[in-house]
Amino acid sequence: MNAMDLERAKVHEADACLVLANKYCPDPDAEDAANIMRVISMKNYCEESRIIIQLMQYHNKAYLLNIPSWDWKQGDDVICLAELKLGFIAQSCLAPGFSTMMANLFAMRSGEPSDDMQAWQNDYIQGTGCEMYTETLSPTFTGMTFSQASELCFVKLKLLLLAVEVRPDDGGDTKISINPRGSKIPANTVGFFIAQSAEEVKRAWYYCKACHEDVKNENQIKKCKCKNFIGGMMVHSVLKSQQIGQHITTDGKPVQPNGVAATKSGLQPPPTAVAKTGSPVKKSVSMKEESAPEIVPENPRAPIRQDPMRNGHPVIVQPASDFDFEKTEMKYDSTGMFHWTPARSIDDCILDRNQAAMTVLNGHVVVCLFAHSDSPLIGLRNLVMPLRASNFHFHELKHVVIVGAVDYIKREWKTLQNLPKISVLNGSPLSRADLRAVNVNLCDMCVILSAKVPSNDDPTLADKEAILASLNIKAMTFGDIITNIESMGDSKDALNNMGDTTVKRPGPIYGTNVPMITELVNDSNVQFLDQDDDDDPDTELYLTQPFACGTAFAVSVLDSLMSTTYFNQNALTLIRSLITGGATPELEIILAEGAGLRGGYSTPDTLSHRDRCRVGQISLSDGPLATFGEGRKYQDLFVASLRNYGMLCIGLYRLRDAALTTVDATSKRYVITNPPFDFGLLPTDQVFVFIHWNKRQSTSQ
């Protein structure tokens, strides 16, 4: 706050300034306000400074937009702990264990297995060494589809290509497109990879079809002689990509080539330094395919005409003959990224215990929330919004039931009132009667959160309610509840039913099998969550069993995101897009107004936003991928999923005791990030995938 101190610290010469928040503060809003003032002071001293700030609360993000010299494009960025923490937990409701996989991707570690560890720990630790890198794709990739490029990278280069940076044809800001379909890769495209080191990722830049096609060992893919003629090759490949682009057709309809904008700006020298630092220019992220299909507007808006003046003001009305309320009903928010419903009063969504018991809840998400009526707001919208992304069909949305004190939830309600399928049970997460009423044994995920301020006396007690609630559910039995609910859908097609809550299934009899994720304030408290693990109290969080299994999440894992953002800003943009369900800068500005989500009429443009990737989990025990569980290799699964379904496999969720034959075997699963190509598969494995939006199911929506 003192210009003299900033002078002494030479802020004007610094590459970046990082502002860290005290995550254990009693008043998060006051902490955010103080840190925003520090940013104002630094920007006032030197407005060109690049600043990366941690904020506790999502609603305080808006104040940063008011600082005149705050500029996303210059590399300024904000890591909002509430948004990311609840976003990670939300994605774990859709694909259990995903929070652990993503947290390990941006934590910089060397995943070195050792002989002292059990087999499952070695599999897990190898995955923790994976990180996210960017690198420019070599001219060989020009004109390929993303699926072809991803397959080549995995099979030949032993790299996992997740996404590419695409330039819009109108020459606007580049976007990051995750597992896009349909479009061809233009020259000089930057790819986003998961790999063990930056050295490995260079293979994508060095790969040359002429020199390396027959190379069997990926480590021999080095800079080749052809690179001396790189300029000529670049020109040739750009021209070729234009020619290819002009002849591409999908279903007989011409597609605009993607390479045009890249050629107008002239050729760039081969960017080798991009790998680590990334570009300082802020990217907006799109998970949709770049050549969006022609979508006939489902809800065409009736023409608007002006009435004569009334009270001195022109009145806009819809022609009565054409007006059809059903057709003009708003189903999505104004950006087309999230499902939307007209605001509902919280009283309409409150259930008592009897009403909850009468509602046949199945495949839902139970949120156990500990809070006093005056606890600081945690921003529940950040948990629910990713579960309401428009790339789910309406029938696939999981019902969210919040169990907690209504006085607190009322204060959060204005941010939740426009999101569909939410119920509130005024009760206690420690009450077994309340948990039975909401069918906790039939839920897809039980999330345990606390909004209470941790006391400074004893950090161990900060998580007492969350730990007690977790142990309470694990101790419950559900044998007296009728679990053989009739199936209401054909569950053979696992791809179509993924996330479909109409498919009923019997619930577990023991509470230990209820899928659960517990948020912890203090890392060391993870030792109390699992009674059957042998974790040492001094074990680092990422090495503990509950974290490896995806059943615990602590906000401290987000600290390493600060250094990731410093080195590669695009990595944060990619992660944020993945876990928020597709929040855009446009949506940030709308939410900054404080009026909540706005509904919007569906137009071909907003409807095309539904066509983007999402995270999913596919079982190898049945369905279309069942044949791969019979001792096949991971590479076979990867290639077949990409070719046949357009799904990009990113890891496995494996039973800790795969045999399940011993008496003390457990149904716990652990995360394996990007397994080696020759990794053997088991029929009980589940696969993390980026799956495309399913157009076929959209007839009802």
SEDREN-191351 format. One line per field, with one value per residue (C-alpha): residue number from 1; chain; x, y negated, z. Coordinates in steps of 0.5 Angstrom, whole numbers, plus 500, padded with zeros to 3 digits. Each point is the difference from the previous one (the first is absolute). Example, Ala and Ser with C-alpha at 12.3 -4.5 7.8 and 13.67 -1.06 7.14 Angstrom:
<recs>
seq [1, 2]
mol [A, A]
px [525, 502]
py [509, 493]
pz [516, 498]
</recs>
This chain:
<recs>
seq [1, 2, 3, 4, 5, 6, 7, 8, 9, 10, 11, 12, 13, 14, 15, 16, 17, 18, 19, 20, 21, 22, 23, 24, 25, 26, 27, 28, 29, 30, 31, 32, 33, 34, 35, 36, 37, 38, 39, 40, 41, 42, 43, 44, 45, 46, 47, 48, 49, 50, 51, 52, 53, 54, 55, 56, 57, 58, 59, 60, 61, 62, 63, 64, 65, 66, 67, 68, 69, 70, 71, 72, 73, 74, 75, 76, 77, 78, 79, 80, 81, 82, 83, 84, 85, 86, 87, 88, 89, 90, 91, 92, 93, 94, 95, 96, 97, 98, 99, 100, 101, 102, 103, 104, 105, 106, 107, 108, 109, 110, 111, 112, 113, 114, 115, 116, 117, 118, 119, 120, 121, 122, 123, 124, 125, 126, 127, 128, 129, 130, 131, 132, 133, 134, 135, 136, 137, 138, 139, 140, 141, 142, 143, 144, 145, 146, 147, 148, 149, 150, 151, 152, 153, 154, 155, 156, 157, 158, 159, 160, 161, 162, 163, 164, 165, 166, 167, 168, 169, 170, 171, 172, 173, 174, 175, 176, 177, 178, 179, 180, 181, 182, 183, 184, 185, 186, 187, 188, 189, 190, 191, 192, 193, 194, 195, 196, 197, 198, 199, 200, 201, 202, 203, 204, 205, 206, 207, 208, 209, 210, 211, 212, 213, 214, 215, 216, 217, 218, 219, 220, 221, 222, 223, 224, 225, 226, 227, 228, 229, 230, 231, 232, 233, 234, 235, 236, 237, 238, 239, 240, 241, 242, 243, 244, 245, 246, 247, 248, 249, 250, 251, 252, 253, 254, 255, 256, 257, 258, 259, 260, 261, 262, 263, 264, 265, 266, 267, 268, 269, 270, 271, 272, 273, 274, 275, 276, 277, 278, 279, 280, 281, 282, 283, 284, 285, 286, 287, 288, 289, 290, 291, 292, 293, 294, 295, 296, 297, 298, 299, 300, 301, 302, 303, 304, 305, 306, 307, 308, 309, 310, 311, 312, 313, 314, 315, 316, 317, 318, 319, 320, 321, 322, 323, 324, 325, 326, 327, 328, 329, 330, 331, 332, 333, 334, 335, 336, 337, 338, 339, 340, 341, 342, 343, 344, 345, 346, 347, 348, 349, 350, 351, 352, 353, 354, 355, 356, 357, 358, 359, 360, 361, 362, 363, 364, 365, 366, 367, 368, 369, 370, 371, 372, 373, 374, 375, 376, 377, 378, 379, 380, 381, 382, 383, 384, 385, 386, 387, 388, 389, 390, 391, 392, 393, 394, 395, 396, 397, 398, 399, 400, 401, 402, 403, 404, 405, 406, 407, 408, 409, 410, 411, 412, 413, 414, 415, 416, 417, 418, 419, 420, 421, 422, 423, 424, 425, 426, 427, 428, 429, 430, 431, 432, 433, 434, 435, 436, 437, 438, 439, 440, 441, 442, 443, 444, 445, 446, 447, 448, 449, 450, 451, 452, 453, 454, 455, 456, 457, 458, 459, 460, 461, 462, 463, 464, 465, 466, 467, 468, 469, 470, 471, 472, 473, 474, 475, 476, 477, 478, 479, 480, 481, 482, 483, 484, 485, 486, 487, 488, 489, 490, 491, 492, 493, 494, 495, 496, 497, 498, 499, 500, 501, 502, 503, 504, 505, 506, 507, 508, 509, 510, 511, 512, 513, 514, 515, 516, 517, 518, 519, 520, 521, 522, 523, 524, 525, 526, 527, 528, 529, 530, 531, 532, 533, 534, 535, 536, 537, 538, 539, 540, 541, 542, 543, 544, 545, 546, 547, 548, 549, 550, 551, 552, 553, 554, 555, 556, 557, 558, 559, 560, 561, 562, 563, 564, 565, 566, 567, 568, 569, 570, 571, 572, 573, 574, 575, 576, 577, 578, 579, 580, 581, 582, 583, 584, 585, 586, 587, 588, 589, 590, 591, 592, 593, 594, 595, 596, 597, 598, 599, 600, 601, 602, 603, 604, 605, 606, 607, 608, 609, 610, 611, 612, 613, 614, 615, 616, 617, 618, 619, 620, 621, 622, 623, 624, 625, 626, 627, 628, 629, 630, 631, 632, 633, 634, 635, 636, 637, 638, 639, 640, 641, 642, 643, 644, 645, 646, 647, 648, 649, 650, 651, 652, 653, 654, 655, 656, 657, 658, 659, 660, 661, 662, 663, 664, 665, 666, 667, 668, 669, 670, 671, 672, 673, 674, 675, 676, 677, 678, 679, 680, 681, 682, 683, 684, 685, 686, 687, 688, 689, 690, 691, 692, 693, 694, 695, 696, 697, 698, 699, 700, 701]
mol [A, A, A, A, A, A, A, A, A, A, A, A, A, A, A, A, A, A, A, A, A, A, A, A, A, A, A, A, A, A, A, A, A, A, A, A, A, A, A, A, A, A, A, A, A, A, A, A, A, A, A, A, A, A, A, A, A, A, A, A, A, A, A, A, A, A, A, A, A, A, A, A, A, A, A, A, A, A, A, A, A, A, A, A, A, A, A, A, A, A, A, A, A, A, A, A, A, A, A, A, A, A, A, A, A, A, A, A, A, A, A, A, A, A, A, A, A, A, A, A, A, A, A, A, A, A, A, A, A, A, A, A, A, A, A, A, A, A, A, A, A, A, A, A, A, A, A, A, A, A, A, A, A, A, A, A, A, A, A, A, A, A, A, A, A, A, A, A, A, A, A, A, A, A, A, A, A, A, A, A, A, A, A, A, A, A, A, A, A, A, A, A, A, A, A, A, A, A, A, A, A, A, A, A, A, A, A, A, A, A, A, A, A, A, A, A, A, A, A, A, A, A, A, A, A, A, A, A, A, A, A, A, A, A, A, A, A, A, A, A, A, A, A, A, A, A, A, A, A, A, A, A, A, A, A, A, A, A, A, A, A, A, A, A, A, A, A, A, A, A, A, A, A, A, A, A, A, A, A, A, A, A, A, A, A, A, A, A, A, A, A, A, A, A, A, A, A, A, A, A, A, A, A, A, A, A, A, A, A, A, A, A, A, A, A, A, A, A, A, A, A, A, A, A, A, A, A, A, A, A, A, A, A, A, A, A, A, A, A, A, A, A, A, A, A, A, A, A, A, A, A, A, A, A, A, A, A, A, A, A, A, A, A, A, A, A, A, A, A, A, A, A, A, A, A, A, A, A, A, A, A, A, A, A, A, A, A, A, A, A, A, A, A, A, A, A, A, A, A, A, A, A, A, A, A, A, A, A, A, A, A, A, A, A, A, A, A, A, A, A, A, A, A, A, A, A, A, A, A, A, A, A, A, A, A, A, A, A, A, A, A, A, A, A, A, A, A, A, A, A, A, A, A, A, A, A, A, A, A, A, A, A, A, A, A, A, A, A, A, A, A, A, A, A, A, A, A, A, A, A, A, A, A, A, A, A, A, A, A, A, A, A, A, A, A, A, A, A, A, A, A, A, A, A, A, A, A, A, A, A, A, A, A, A, A, A, A, A, A, A, A, A, A, A, A, A, A, A, A, A, A, A, A, A, A, A, A, A, A, A, A, A, A, A, A, A, A, A, A, A, A, A, A, A, A, A, A, A, A, A, A, A, A, A, A, A, A, A, A, A, A, A, A, A, A, A, A, A, A, A, A, A, A, A, A, A, A, A, A, A, A, A, A, A, A, A, A, A, A, A, A, A, A, A, A, A, A, A, A, A, A, A, A, A, A, A, A, A, A, A, A, A, A, A, A, A, A, A, A, A, A, A, A, A, A, A, A, A, A, A, A, A, A, A, A, A, A, A, A, A, A, A, A, A, A, A, A, A, A, A, A, A, A, A, A, A, A, A, A, A, A, A, A, A, A, A, A, A, A, A, A, A, A, A, A, A, A, A, A, A, A, A, A, A, A, A, A, A, A, A, A]
px [500, 506, 503, 507, 500, 498, 506, 504, 497, 501, 493, 501, 506, 496, 498, 493, 497, 497, 495, 498, 494, 499, 496, 499, 497, 494, 497, 501, 497, 505, 506, 498, 498, 507, 504, 496, 502, 507, 499, 498, 506, 505, 496, 500, 507, 502, 494, 504, 501, 497, 496, 498, 495, 497, 493, 495, 493, 498, 495, 507, 502, 496, 504, 506, 497, 499, 507, 502, 507, 497, 501, 499, 504, 506, 500, 497, 496, 496, 499, 494, 500, 493, 498, 506, 499, 492, 502, 504, 495, 495, 504, 501, 492, 500, 507, 502, 507, 501, 502, 506, 502, 500, 503, 506, 500, 502, 504, 508, 502, 505, 495, 506, 497, 504, 501, 497, 493, 494, 499, 494, 504, 505, 495, 497, 507, 502, 494, 501, 507, 495, 500, 497, 504, 499, 504, 499, 498, 505, 498, 499, 493, 497, 494, 499, 493, 501, 499, 505, 505, 498, 501, 507, 502, 498, 502, 507, 502, 497, 497, 493, 497, 494, 499, 502, 500, 496, 499, 493, 499, 499, 507, 497, 503, 503, 496, 502, 496, 499, 500, 496, 497, 499, 506, 506, 507, 503, 507, 504, 495, 501, 498, 499, 503, 501, 507, 505, 505, 501, 505, 495, 495, 505, 499, 494, 504, 506, 495, 501, 496, 506, 506, 496, 494, 504, 503, 498, 503, 497, 506, 504, 495, 505, 501, 501, 503, 494, 499, 506, 494, 495, 498, 499, 496, 496, 498, 498, 496, 496, 498, 499, 495, 496, 500, 497, 496, 496, 498, 498, 493, 496, 493, 501, 500, 506, 504, 504, 507, 504, 507, 498, 501, 506, 503, 498, 504, 507, 504, 503, 507, 500, 498, 504, 499, 493, 500, 501, 498, 494, 498, 498, 494, 493, 497, 492, 499, 495, 498, 496, 502, 502, 496, 493, 495, 494, 495, 493, 497, 496, 496, 500, 498, 494, 501, 500, 496, 499, 493, 498, 502, 497, 502, 505, 504, 500, 498, 503, 495, 500, 494, 495, 499, 507, 501, 501, 502, 503, 504, 503, 502, 507, 503, 508, 503, 502, 507, 497, 505, 495, 493, 495, 494, 495, 502, 497, 499, 504, 493, 498, 506, 500, 499, 498, 502, 494, 499, 508, 498, 494, 504, 504, 507, 505, 506, 500, 506, 499, 504, 501, 501, 502, 499, 497, 495, 506, 505, 504, 497, 504, 497, 495, 499, 507, 498, 494, 501, 505, 495, 495, 504, 496, 504, 496, 493, 495, 498, 507, 501, 501, 495, 504, 497, 503, 500, 501, 498, 495, 501, 507, 498, 495, 506, 503, 493, 500, 506, 497, 492, 501, 504, 495, 499, 502, 497, 501, 499, 500, 504, 507, 505, 501, 493, 499, 493, 501, 505, 496, 494, 504, 502, 508, 501, 497, 504, 505, 505, 499, 504, 502, 501, 501, 499, 502, 506, 506, 502, 507, 500, 502, 500, 499, 493, 498, 497, 497, 493, 502, 504, 494, 495, 505, 501, 492, 498, 505, 497, 493, 497, 494, 498, 493, 499, 497, 506, 497, 497, 498, 504, 497, 504, 505, 506, 504, 502, 505, 502, 493, 498, 506, 498, 492, 497, 494, 504, 498, 505, 500, 504, 506, 498, 505, 502, 507, 498, 497, 504, 502, 505, 502, 503, 505, 503, 506, 504, 502, 493, 500, 503, 493, 496, 502, 500, 503, 506, 507, 502, 505, 497, 506, 499, 499, 492, 501, 503, 495, 494, 494, 503, 503, 493, 497, 496, 503, 502, 503, 501, 507, 501, 498, 507, 504, 495, 504, 506, 497, 496, 507, 503, 494, 494, 497, 500, 495, 496, 499, 499, 495, 496, 500, 498, 495, 496, 502, 499, 502, 503, 493, 497, 505, 497, 493, 501, 504, 494, 497, 493, 502, 499, 496, 495, 501, 496, 503, 504, 504, 506, 498, 498, 506, 504, 497, 504, 507, 503, 499, 503, 497, 502, 499, 500, 503, 496, 494, 498, 504, 507, 499, 505, 506, 499, 502, 508, 500, 505, 499, 502, 495, 494, 503, 500, 493, 497, 503, 498, 493, 497, 505, 501, 507, 502, 504, 501, 497, 496, 502, 498, 506, 499, 498, 499, 495, 501, 503, 496, 503, 499, 497, 496, 504, 503, 506, 502, 505, 502, 502, 502, 506, 498, 501, 496, 496, 492, 496, 492, 499, 503, 497, 503, 500, 498, 499, 493, 496, 493, 495, 496, 495, 497, 499, 493, 496, 504]
py [500, 496, 497, 500, 507, 501, 496, 504, 507, 497, 502, 496, 505, 507, 505, 501, 498, 506, 498, 506, 500, 503, 506, 500, 493, 499, 495, 502, 494, 495, 504, 500, 492, 499, 504, 496, 494, 503, 501, 493, 497, 504, 498, 493, 500, 504, 502, 504, 505, 507, 502, 507, 500, 505, 498, 504, 498, 500, 494, 496, 501, 495, 494, 502, 498, 493, 499, 496, 503, 507, 504, 507, 500, 497, 506, 498, 506, 501, 507, 501, 505, 501, 500, 505, 504, 501, 501, 506, 503, 499, 504, 506, 500, 502, 504, 502, 499, 495, 494, 504, 501, 493, 498, 504, 498, 492, 502, 501, 507, 505, 507, 505, 506, 504, 508, 498, 498, 505, 501, 495, 495, 500, 500, 494, 496, 501, 496, 495, 498, 498, 492, 496, 497, 496, 501, 498, 506, 501, 499, 508, 499, 494, 502, 506, 501, 499, 508, 501, 496, 502, 508, 498, 497, 505, 506, 497, 495, 503, 493, 498, 495, 497, 493, 495, 493, 497, 494, 498, 498, 493, 499, 499, 503, 507, 505, 507, 505, 507, 506, 496, 504, 499, 494, 501, 498, 494, 498, 498, 502, 501, 506, 502, 506, 504, 503, 502, 494, 494, 504, 506, 494, 498, 506, 497, 494, 504, 506, 500, 505, 501, 501, 504, 504, 506, 499, 505, 496, 494, 497, 500, 495, 494, 494, 502, 498, 497, 495, 496, 499, 498, 493, 504, 506, 495, 496, 507, 502, 494, 500, 507, 499, 495, 505, 505, 496, 497, 508, 502, 502, 503, 503, 496, 494, 495, 498, 494, 501, 499, 498, 494, 495, 503, 499, 492, 498, 503, 505, 501, 502, 507, 499, 504, 496, 501, 507, 497, 493, 500, 494, 494, 498, 503, 505, 501, 508, 503, 508, 499, 503, 494, 501, 500, 504, 497, 500, 498, 496, 504, 494, 494, 494, 496, 494, 493, 494, 494, 497, 493, 496, 501, 495, 497, 506, 505, 507, 506, 506, 507, 501, 504, 505, 502, 500, 507, 500, 507, 499, 494, 503, 499, 506, 497, 494, 494, 503, 507, 504, 502, 502, 495, 499, 494, 498, 505, 498, 504, 502, 504, 504, 501, 508, 502, 507, 503, 497, 502, 507, 500, 497, 506, 497, 504, 499, 493, 496, 499, 493, 501, 493, 497, 493, 495, 495, 495, 504, 497, 502, 505, 499, 506, 498, 502, 507, 501, 496, 505, 505, 496, 499, 500, 506, 504, 502, 498, 507, 501, 495, 502, 498, 496, 501, 495, 503, 494, 494, 496, 493, 501, 503, 494, 495, 504, 501, 494, 503, 507, 498, 500, 507, 506, 507, 497, 502, 498, 504, 496, 505, 502, 504, 504, 502, 507, 499, 494, 504, 506, 495, 498, 507, 499, 507, 499, 494, 499, 496, 497, 494, 498, 492, 495, 493, 499, 495, 505, 498, 498, 504, 507, 501, 507, 498, 496, 506, 504, 499, 503, 506, 501, 500, 504, 506, 499, 502, 506, 503, 500, 506, 500, 507, 498, 496, 503, 499, 504, 495, 502, 497, 495, 500, 505, 499, 504, 494, 497, 494, 498, 501, 497, 495, 502, 499, 504, 507, 502, 505, 503, 497, 502, 504, 497, 492, 502, 501, 493, 496, 494, 494, 496, 493, 499, 493, 503, 506, 504, 501, 505, 505, 501, 501, 507, 505, 506, 496, 500, 493, 496, 494, 496, 503, 495, 499, 502, 507, 502, 505, 495, 495, 506, 503, 493, 500, 494, 493, 494, 493, 500, 504, 494, 496, 504, 497, 493, 502, 504, 494, 496, 505, 501, 496, 504, 506, 496, 498, 507, 503, 494, 502, 508, 499, 494, 504, 494, 493, 495, 493, 497, 504, 497, 493, 502, 503, 494, 496, 504, 502, 507, 504, 497, 505, 499, 502, 506, 498, 504, 497, 501, 507, 502, 498, 507, 504, 500, 505, 503, 504, 507, 507, 506, 507, 506, 505, 499, 496, 499, 500, 506, 504, 496, 502, 507, 499, 496, 494, 492, 498, 505, 497, 493, 500, 504, 495, 494, 503, 503, 495, 494, 501, 498, 505, 496, 505, 506, 501, 506, 505, 500, 507, 502, 508, 498, 507, 499, 499, 493, 498, 493, 497, 493, 498, 496, 495, 502, 494, 501, 508, 502, 503, 507, 500, 506, 499, 503, 501, 496, 494, 494, 495, 492, 497, 494, 501, 496, 498, 505, 496, 506, 499, 493, 501, 499, 494]
pz [500, 501, 493, 504, 501, 493, 498, 504, 498, 493, 498, 493, 498, 503, 495, 504, 507, 503, 505, 505, 505, 507, 499, 507, 501, 505, 495, 492, 498, 504, 497, 493, 501, 503, 494, 495, 503, 500, 492, 499, 504, 495, 494, 502, 501, 494, 495, 496, 505, 499, 506, 502, 506, 505, 502, 505, 497, 493, 501, 501, 493, 498, 503, 497, 493, 503, 500, 494, 498, 502, 493, 499, 494, 503, 504, 506, 503, 506, 504, 503, 506, 501, 492, 499, 506, 499, 493, 501, 505, 495, 494, 505, 501, 492, 500, 507, 501, 495, 505, 502, 493, 498, 507, 498, 493, 502, 506, 498, 503, 497, 501, 502, 501, 506, 502, 507, 498, 498, 492, 501, 503, 494, 495, 503, 501, 493, 498, 505, 496, 494, 499, 494, 495, 494, 493, 493, 496, 494, 493, 499, 504, 495, 497, 505, 504, 508, 500, 495, 504, 507, 497, 497, 506, 505, 496, 496, 505, 507, 501, 502, 496, 504, 496, 495, 499, 494, 497, 498, 492, 502, 503, 507, 507, 499, 504, 503, 497, 505, 495, 495, 494, 493, 499, 497, 503, 497, 500, 506, 504, 508, 503, 508, 502, 506, 501, 505, 498, 495, 496, 498, 498, 495, 496, 497, 497, 498, 497, 492, 496, 495, 505, 506, 497, 501, 507, 505, 506, 502, 503, 493, 498, 500, 495, 493, 494, 497, 505, 497, 494, 506, 496, 494, 503, 504, 494, 496, 506, 501, 492, 501, 506, 496, 494, 504, 504, 494, 498, 507, 500, 506, 498, 493, 503, 499, 506, 501, 501, 506, 497, 497, 506, 502, 493, 500, 505, 497, 502, 507, 502, 503, 507, 504, 507, 500, 503, 507, 500, 496, 497, 504, 496, 504, 496, 501, 500, 496, 500, 494, 493, 496, 494, 503, 497, 497, 505, 499, 505, 505, 503, 494, 503, 497, 496, 505, 498, 503, 503, 499, 506, 507, 506, 495, 499, 495, 502, 497, 499, 497, 494, 504, 494, 500, 507, 503, 508, 499, 494, 503, 507, 502, 502, 500, 503, 495, 498, 499, 504, 506, 501, 503, 503, 502, 508, 505, 507, 505, 503, 494, 501, 507, 502, 507, 502, 498, 493, 498, 502, 495, 495, 496, 500, 496, 497, 503, 504, 507, 503, 507, 502, 507, 501, 506, 497, 500, 497, 494, 494, 496, 493, 499, 493, 498, 502, 497, 493, 498, 501, 496, 493, 494, 497, 504, 498, 505, 502, 501, 506, 507, 505, 505, 507, 506, 507, 505, 503, 496, 503, 497, 493, 500, 500, 494, 496, 496, 496, 499, 499, 492, 500, 499, 504, 507, 507, 507, 506, 507, 504, 502, 496, 507, 500, 498, 499, 495, 496, 500, 497, 495, 498, 501, 498, 493, 499, 494, 505, 507, 501, 507, 501, 505, 500, 507, 502, 503, 507, 501, 506, 497, 493, 501, 502, 493, 497, 506, 497, 493, 503, 504, 495, 495, 506, 501, 493, 500, 506, 497, 498, 495, 500, 502, 494, 493, 495, 495, 496, 493, 494, 496, 494, 496, 504, 494, 496, 506, 495, 500, 507, 503, 505, 498, 507, 497, 500, 507, 504, 507, 505, 505, 506, 504, 501, 498, 493, 499, 495, 505, 499, 506, 500, 505, 503, 503, 496, 506, 502, 494, 504, 504, 494, 499, 505, 496, 497, 503, 498, 505, 502, 497, 493, 495, 498, 493, 502, 505, 498, 501, 495, 495, 500, 499, 506, 504, 497, 503, 498, 501, 494, 496, 502, 495, 495, 501, 497, 495, 498, 500, 495, 496, 500, 495, 505, 505, 494, 498, 507, 502, 494, 501, 507, 500, 494, 495, 504, 495, 501, 497, 506, 505, 498, 501, 507, 502, 499, 506, 497, 499, 494, 494, 496, 492, 494, 496, 494, 495, 503, 508, 498, 497, 506, 503, 495, 505, 503, 508, 505, 500, 503, 496, 503, 497, 503, 495, 494, 494, 503, 504, 495, 502, 508, 498, 500, 495, 500, 501, 493, 497, 504, 499, 492, 500, 504, 496, 493, 502, 505, 499, 508, 502, 506, 505, 506, 504, 507, 502, 506, 505, 502, 492, 502, 506, 502, 507, 506, 501, 493, 499, 494, 501, 493, 498, 495, 494, 496, 493, 501, 495, 493, 502, 507, 501, 501, 504, 500, 506, 498, 498, 495, 501, 493, 496, 497, 494, 501, 498, 494, 500, 506, 499, 497, 506, 502]
</recs>
